């Protein structure tokens, strides 16, 4: 059974993401003293007194705004519809504001149980000013300081009491990261404004991540698990990554670091490129990062329908030249906005997942080693035998006598890839001298 949903709502910049981080006990949401930092909704599992529940961070609800702010408010409304409990957060340092009144009315109309949280109450001297929030009609306030942790334990006790559920058995191994399940982890990476969030929404069949024609809309890595005929796939939508010289200190730096972390924990990376521009130097650097992470890659040329027919061969050639070190990574042509070509990504991901986890029996591997040496003997050494020591990626250890130069090792890697049909998945070849 899925965990109860505890949704955090309120006007912008009252400390909702700081509260989520405090409840989770780690930094899972980007926090910055700037209006509108959180734009997508993000869920994190929390356990307290043996009870597990999901805390859902949302963007600030606004009564009216521009197109982007309307979408952010829409995300908060979608989260509220699935809530078992609502945490309405206000800022105790500013007093009651008109936006707090509108947010409270909106939350109360949902008919969901509500806990009113007055944040930024750092000491007892400031508690008296919190009682003015009774005028919101959301019950007695719980006074906390999300930044310093004051009152966090009492709030968690109140949440568990409100949920009134029996302790749930956790499916996670004690001490393991919460996202370490049996799903295939697929990270969508790319420069800002190439269509990652649009592709993400097309793949999961729901507008889960805010899509807008403004670079930098996605500020955090958003995970969504999708059930497919071939098993569960966890899609991770990340913020666009720009050159360091163009990355603002603070907020955008956190977003880039979160994207790189998502890439490091991914099984497969989907590098999304704007086909109307082609592969740029920044795309090349992102591809290098994917290669360093050791996971297989799929290159998606998005907005393909917008590329003039006479320029398409040039775009493909540019991709082949700049991303050559990704090997035989499949290149898919899509237009995520209309959904054209997106279906091709599913079989590509399935095939790459199989290759990434492939294990070769020792006897079969050593017959392959014998055959490749008969075809091209090493100039100054010999491979005595080999074993596969790991998967994800497939890792082969060669026990040798003498010395093998880098050129011969590349020949061995290429031969093993062809022999065992490993496609474009990266493989590692290690050498031990006997």
C-alpha angles and dihedrals in degrees: 000000000000120000121262113265118238107188122201113212139165142113118307122287100015093120103267094144091045088054092050090051091049094050092046092048092228140061106275100143129054111249125196134151091247131105116256101014094141110062106153127051116252129188126207127182117240127188123200129166089352093305120119123204138156119247110206118205115206138184117260115282113238127190091219137354146134124308094277094047090049089055091049090052088048090056090053091049091050090052091048092056090062096042124124090186132013125214107202107199124200132175113251092194094063102038125222114337130188091251089055090055092050092045091050093050090049092050093046091052088062089069089221121138109267135203113197110218121194105200131198095041098142100172143008092266090070097046095087092063090058095071092075086075088072084085089073090072094229097119133256113340125245108218118216145150106223091187095055099027096242110158095002094123093050090050092052089050089052092048093052091047091050093049089050094194131144116254109277124222108245118229091205123095112248110266094011122123113267093241094055097108130126094275123117108248113223119181120201108211135170146114119305118284099013093121103266095140092045089052089045092053092046091053097048095040094230135084094247099142121050112254119201136146092250123103113243098027093136108065100172140031109269119200124204124174115214124193111225133174087259097050138276121328121195110208116201115199110201137192117264113266120222133182113290091244089060096044114103117227117253116010100030092043090057090049092052092047090051090050091051090049090052089052092050092054095043125108092203131018123212108203108203116204129185101242092202088065101030128212111334132192089264091053087053091053091049089051089052089054090051090051091050090051088059097228127127118255140216117200114215118196100203126195088031093154089063093059113098112243093240091056099048097088090052092051091051091047091052091051091050092050100044097040098038093124090065085073117209095349108161116252114213125192113216144158103208094187091065096026093239113155095000092112089068090069094069099065090040091056092046093051093047092049090054092049092046092056097038118133122197119209113244094240093051091046093052092049087055090049090050092050096049091050092050089052095046116007117207113257097228110010147028135231105231096187141326140217134193105237101181148001132221087078107018106247122195126193117205119203106207143177117216119002136309118205121221092255092058092046089055088052090052092049093048092047093050091048092053095041095053098033094239093162114197098334112124117249130194125219118196128186131215120185117220 
